[in-house]
Structure formats: structure tokens, C-alpha cells
Amino acid sequence: MFYKTFWAFESYESTEPKIFLPMLTQLVYVSNRSKFCTAKDIEQILESSVRNNQKKNITGVLLYSDKKFLQCIEGNYEDLKKLYAKIKQDKRHYNPIMIGFTTVKERLFPAWQMAGKSVNLEQVNFINRMNASEESEFRKILEGETSNSERVSALIKKFFD
């Protein structure tokens, strides 16, 4: 018997059962922050995200710096698909690269409609709980190199622990 798993809006067939009703999905992307995106814009992004995400039961986090955005959002597949279409059109950033779009069993950020944290993503000081391998992997993520979505979200979570 075959089951469908969704990745970057495409599906592929698998012999492993993937039954999540409704389909809890996690989307992770990295993008470049526009030089015209101000601190006030970031506040507006976070405020509107909290307000709008609550209506759709979407949760997640946004790491941001002067040059990058790295976001992990969780919710219903169709809702995230529509939200990402809007995110891609936002002029406060450019060149969004989807790292992962996959079903998950549970949320990593269940209590936050949208948490935000400013970090210097270009020169992350890894005083947190990342080992050397994780640091290297995180730097590759910031360059838009794809990785395992579950792994990426776990690394993002370390900034909020």
C-alpha cells in the first residue's frame, strides 16, 4: 500500500503510513532581508502574525538579523501552503528558499502564534547548546543549502530554549 508525503508542495509515494488528521505540517524557509525592512516592519510582522495565526491555529518562530530571516511555522497543510504563497510576495525580504515542508506528529512551538528573536545570523555566537557539527550545519542552512526539515527546526529551537 502506498501513502503520500508532501515536500515542497510536491508529493511522492511511500510504503510507510503517514496519517495525520488534520495534516499537521511544518514549513521552514530562509530568505534575505530587504535593506528597506526596518525594526518597525519586524514589529508589524510579529504583531500581525500573532493576530492572524491565532485564527488559523498556526504557530512558529522567526529568527531575524539585519540580512536574513529564518522561519519555522506549523499548522494545517493547506493553511501553510496559502501563507507561504503570501510570504513569498512580501517585499520586506527576497529570495525565499524553502528548506522543508513536511508533516509532523507534534508542534515544536505549540504555545507561540509567532515568537521572534533577533540574532546576528551572519556571525552567530554559538554559546548555546550546538556542537561543532550543528554549527556547521546551521551556517549551511543560512546559505540556503537544503537540509532535513526536522533537523533544521530542532536547530532553530535551540535559540528559544
Rosetta blueprint (number, residue, H / E / L):
1 M L
2 F L
3 Y E
4 K E
5 T E
6 F E
7 W E
8 A L
9 F L
10 E E
11 S E
12 Y E
13 E E
14 S E
15 T L
16 E L
17 P L
18 K L
19 I L
20 F L
21 L L
22 P L
23 M L
24 L E
25 T E
26 Q E
27 L E
28 V E
29 Y E
30 V E
31 S E
32 N E
33 R E
34 S L
35 K L
36 F L
37 C L
38 T L
39 A H
40 K H
41 D H
42 I H
43 E H
44 Q H
45 I H
46 L H
47 E H
48 S H
49 S H
50 V H
51 R H
52 N H
53 N H
54 Q H
55 K H
56 K H
57 N L
58 I L
59 T E
60 G E
61 V E
62 L E
63 L E
64 Y E
65 S L
66 D L
67 K L
68 K E
69 F E
70 L E
71 Q E
72 C E
73 I E
74 E E
75 G E
76 N E
77 Y H
78 E H
79 D H
80 L H
81 K H
82 K H
83 L H
84 Y H
85 A H
86 K H
87 I H
88 K H
89 Q H
90 D L
91 K L
92 R L
93 H E
94 Y E
95 N E
96 P E
97 I E
98 M E
99 I E
100 G E
101 F E
102 T E
103 T E
104 V L
105 K L
106 E L
107 R L
108 L L
109 F L
110 P L
111 A L
112 W L
113 Q L
114 M L
115 A E
116 G E
117 K E
118 S E
119 V L
120 N L
121 L H
122 E H
123 Q H
124 V L
125 N L
126 F L
127 I L
128 N L
129 R L
130 M L
131 N L
132 A H
133 S H
134 E H
135 E H
136 S H
137 E H
138 F H
139 R H
140 K H
141 I H
142 L H
143 E L
144 G L
145 E L
146 T L
147 S L
148 N L
149 S H
150 E H
151 R H
152 V H
153 S H
154 A H
155 L H
156 I H
157 K H
158 K L
159 F L
160 F L
161 D L
